[in-house]
């Protein structure tokens, strides 16, 4: 499972520089996912996907943030790729990710 978010960064003056449209990304995975080995594996998979898909599907001039969720390490790479393309399309359309289902009995 993954969550993608895109925001347009501002410079110190509050305005973006004309003609400069960098596409940046960040990846974060919570300790709830597993130990450092598991979290780093998930981050490596996300970075590989982002390097592959952002040039075609990302928002120019935006910061893209990937948040690793439960089940992301076990997911097939092709499934992750498809889900990321869908998430980037939702971000381009200005829509957020769908709400996550809560597991009964788990407290926040």
C-alpha positions, 0 to 999 in steps of 0.5 A, spaced: 500 500 500 502 506 498 500 514 499 502 519 494 502 526 495 504 532 490 505 539 492 508 545 488 514 548 492 516 555 493 522 559 494 524 563 499 521 569 496 515 565 495 515 565 488 518 559 483 523 561 479 521 562 472 523 556 467 525 552 473 521 546 474 524 541 478 521 534 480 523 532 486 521 526 491 521 523 498 520 517 501 518 515 508 516 508 511 514 508 519 517 503 524 510 500 524 512 496 517 518 492 520 525 493 522 530 497 518 532 492 513 524 491 511 523 499 511 530 500 507 527 494 502 521 498 501 524 505 500 529 502 495 523 499 491 519 506 491 525 510 489 526 505 483 519 506 481 519 513 482 525 514 478 522 510 472 515 513 472 516 520 475 518 523 468 512 521 464 507 521 470 509 526 475 507 533 476 512 538 473 515 543 479 512 539 484 515 535 490 512 528 490 512 524 497 511 517 498 509 514 504 510 506 505 504 503 508 503 496 511 503 490 505 507 494 501 513 490 501 510 483 500 506 487 494 508 485 487 512 490 483 508 490 477 502 492 482 506 497 485 507 500 479 500 500 477 498 503 483 503 509 483 501 510 476 493 511 478 496 515 485 499 520 480 493 521 476 489 522 482 494 527 484 494 530 477 487 531 477 487 534 484 484 529 488 487 525 494 488 518 495 482 514 497 481 513 505 484 507 508 480 502 511 481 501 519 482 494 522 477 493 527 480 493 534 486 497 532 486 503 536 490 510 534 
